[in-house]
Amino acid sequence: MAYKSDIEIARAAQKKPIQEIGDKLGIPTEHLLPYGHDKAKVSQSYIDSVQGNKSGKLILVTAINPTPAGEGKTTTTVGLGDGLNRIGKKAMVCIREASLGPNFGMKGGAAGGGYAQVVPMEEMNLHFTGDFHAITSAHSLLSAMIDNHIYWGNELDIDIRRVVWRRVVDMNDRALRQITASLGGVSNGFPRETGFDITVASEVMAILCLAKNLKDLEDRLGAMIVAYRRDKSPVYCRDIEAQGAMTVLLKDAMQPNLVQTLENNPAFVHGGPFANIAHGCNSVTATTTALKIADFVVTEAGFGADLGAEKFMNIKCRKAGLAPDCVVLVATVRAMKMNGGVAKADLGAENVDAVKEGCANLGRHIANLKSFGVPVVVAINHFVNDTDAEVEAVKAYVKEQGSEAILSRHWELGSEGSADLATRVAEIAESGASDFKPIYPDEMPLMQKIETIAKNIYHADGVVADSKIRDQLKQWEEAGYGNLPICMAKTQYSFTTDPSRRGAPTGHSVPIREVRLSAGAGFVVVVCGEIMTMPGLPRVPAATSIRLNDGGEIEGLF
Amino acid sequence: MAYKSDIEIARAAQKKPIQEIGDKLGIPTEHLLPYGHDKAKVSQSYIDSVQGNKSGKLILVTAINPTPAGEGKTTTTVGLGDGLNRIGKKAMVCIREASLGPNFGMKGGAAGGGYAQVVPMEEMNLHFTGDFHAITSAHSLLSAMIDNHIYWGNELDIDIRRVVWRRVVDMNDRALRQITASLGGVSNGFPRETGFDITVASEVMAILCLAKNLKDLEDRLGAMIVAYRRDKSPVYCRDIEAQGAMTVLLKDAMQPNLVQTLENNPAFVHGGPFANIAHGCNSVTATTTALKIADFVVTEAGFGADLGAEKFMNIKCRKAGLAPDCVVLVATVRAMKMNGGVAKADLGAENVDAVKEGCANLGRHIANLKSFGVPVVVAINHFVNDTDAEVEAVKAYVKEQGSEAILSRHWELGSEGSADLATRVAEIAESGASDFKPIYPDEMPLMQKIETIAKNIYHADGVVADSKIRDQLKQWEEAGYGNLPICMAKTQYSFTTDPSRRGAPTGHSVPIREVRLSAGAGFVVVVCGEIMTMPGLPRVPAATSIRLNDGGEIEGLF
């Protein structure tokens, strides 16, 4: 049997006018700001008006450590949303927006896959509703204002060697990673070293995704540290007086984007912070608004549960006062096999023993998630070549862990394939079984927070950090930042900092290379290993084969 | 009597849903892609479908050399469009989009003024429909792909000292004017000097505004010269294989943006190339589409008639096969007085002699415009303090020149004030009196074209160019670019290259500092004097007082 590609399925979607999708949620047409016929922003006044509503149930979809086999986290998120609607629940999906630049390197990605997708897929990979352009503009304005301040006399006494605010562009441009700016003489300013990151790595992105409203957005932008003086005292964005104009540039970008699944169910696609140096979740505004207008909200977090779910719980939920009612942990038979030592080329053959062997990774994630006080369901995202014996092996293992695994065939069948999963998830979410709590309190010292994550989530023996890093953390505590949560930046492929160590490794430690303060976003970034904040393009970029065909369709993007 | 500010009037506008505005033009709702409730793009398929329609009449609004008194070119364009609608004509306005960056330096500008404005004013000064962001993205993609090509082995043998493709950002950021990129070692590429211009200066912008359709856009993008080899042979964008993906990024930006005047008449606001190193007109797509769906199209050109109208005629009309049926030359009594030697502070007092003295500038523009074979009407854009005697002095002078001047009070009264102007302009446009022809043929050698403009339009004695420049022009002729039109980049304040020489100076010559080839846009840029392609911010940028107030309104942008 031949299966259609994601793009073929997406193009064949019977989309409904976005006003009809909004109508399902009770959003009046005048409060939907359309972008074309299939995308709309929800007006700020409507968002304000629903704040008093009762909140729906929040379901987090997370995953085992990713393998080259793919786990299908977004696909499961979308499939579960459709499944909940199918069984008569008023449900919506909240996922992240895609970054523009990387699509021109490797091929662009679908939002979901098979018969569990969000559309319009092409526009979501291109300019969409302009949110990321607005973030780039707001970031660039502050960049220009900092150098402009220095140019006109540097009244704030910024040490030009200590400007920590870099520039951004939404493009994979390695030539901009490190530059010398303000060359060319007196009229161009004071030469200094700086560089560009990709837009999704901007602290503005993280702030947009964590801000509760426009006022909170402006305050957080103002609180960003942009530079230091020679005495090492910080210079804030508000000292440059950029936060007001940045907020004006971001006011539309703060409004969630409404689109639809292939089954015409509502989805918010909003925000997309890096999952390493930031928290990797869609916006708080989208999630909290969705909870006020739907009975079930299905959302996801970046990377595997050790990074994504941990940050979702300890950063996003803590900051936004959210509490998940159920966590869905996505696993695939193929990924279990790879964790069990099978090479990618051999995944086609049945191998129940390897599945059993690989389940250790899954088991550790289940235990970790439970430590947050939340009920966990494992969704086995079905691939058409999985055998019954392999699926049963996963189910049996999960049962031994005191949890349950449900096979879901949304990729192949849409909501028909995810109805069982949806039914069980709805039962658990409605049961009130969840007793969510972050795994460390605000008042715990920063280093101890890091150790808590390393020991309780990564199951490491400890943390390795030199005195410079420990002193830095202490300085921030003295400056009043000790109450911030931790944002870990490490490889997504392993519980350890070594991407090759699959399964559930022990006997390792977590070496800290660097710590960074995102004072506006409100977290301390702990960098373990190489973190790339400006990707490059490959030898033959996807862009070289992207074009419009004679019918006006886009070729080469997928 | 107290007059309301432009922003007060704009905010009080009784806007109609954009679908109703489109309906006036006969555009079906499904062919209007809305951006909010008051902006829409016209679908490509609708644009294609009207190509067989009869064309309406084209009216160009241009002006005398600008003075600090202001001449009100856009205001008159909008007022005339409303006036034509008032007298029962199906008319629309075509103007340029505003650049984002400069709004954060000085305050943003209205599209028109008083009761002759296009709305929504605030959004047109911010992200609008994202066209400029798309241009920035397309430009940035090519930038990244050039350095990426060099990084991966430089198969095209690009001389890294001769990469002429700079980067762009839509922000006033002087620190980026000159940079050293690709620093930091092997993984970041080969260090080289480059810099950023503001987005409106991108050749991509000029191309978007001159391209007839998406195919033409892609061809022109491919034809851009991005670098040279050591043997000085050019490397084109198509050698980098970026033009297809750039076209995909620009496909929505190619569609004209429909908005409305304060009187709910349709306006296209689309494209905005620099008026110095580019041609300074709104897009060909907007103008030609408007001509197919309206009986009268009123458009404008940048700067004074010596630059703007000259380029409109010799570049835009030539390339797009357009021919203006009437030209409206905007003048003000105040500007005449300044040309007659009155200081700005003294403009309030009646001074008929100064008005008469200053009319020489007006007279030369009339004669110049007539040399293109087009009928010319002078619109006296009325300021409330102008006296009858002053107005009569202008009218009498224009009559002596064999033309006519009509007082227009659209700023104060809207279309009621511009009905007389509209009536006369419609008569002339419908009379068939126009016999338009560019002032030089394609086949004239490049240097001779420059001399033709210098002598016939600037009334200079001649052109001063060293042998390096003359040799360069000859090389381009040998390479097949001799048939291109000229794009003059000189001061807008004078017929000469000296901004302080007002009136109708003679006895001057035109020194050429530099020539540049815009092979994709299809013109040779002749730079006379300092041309700034990346502005800076002032000591106290407007951005420091821009913010959202408690009511969610933008403060400080205007």
Interface residues (C-beta under 8 A of the other chain):
Chain A: E30 L33 P34 Y35 G36 H37 Q44 L100 G101 F104 L126 H127 G130 H133 A134 T136 S137 S140 L141 S143 A144 M145 D147 N148 Y151 W152 G153 R167 V169 D170 M171 N172 D173 R174 A175 L176 R177 Q178 I179 T180 A181 S182 L183 G184 S187 N188 G189 E193 G195 L214 E218 E241 A242 G244 A245 T247 V248 L249 K251 D252 G536 L537 R539 P541 A542 A543 T544 S545 I546 R547 L548 G552 I554 G556 L557
Chain B: E30 L33 P34 Y35 G36 H37 Q44 L100 G101 F104 L126 H127 G130 H133 A134 T136 S137 S140 L141 S143 A144 M145 D147 N148 Y151 W152 G153 R167 V169 D170 M171 N172 D173 R174 A175 L176 R177 Q178 I179 T180 A181 S182 L183 G184 S187 N188 G189 E193 G195 L214 E218 E241 A242 G244 A245 T247 V248 L249 K251 D252 G536 L537 R539 P541 A542 A543 T544 S545 I546 R547 L548 G552 I554 G556 L557
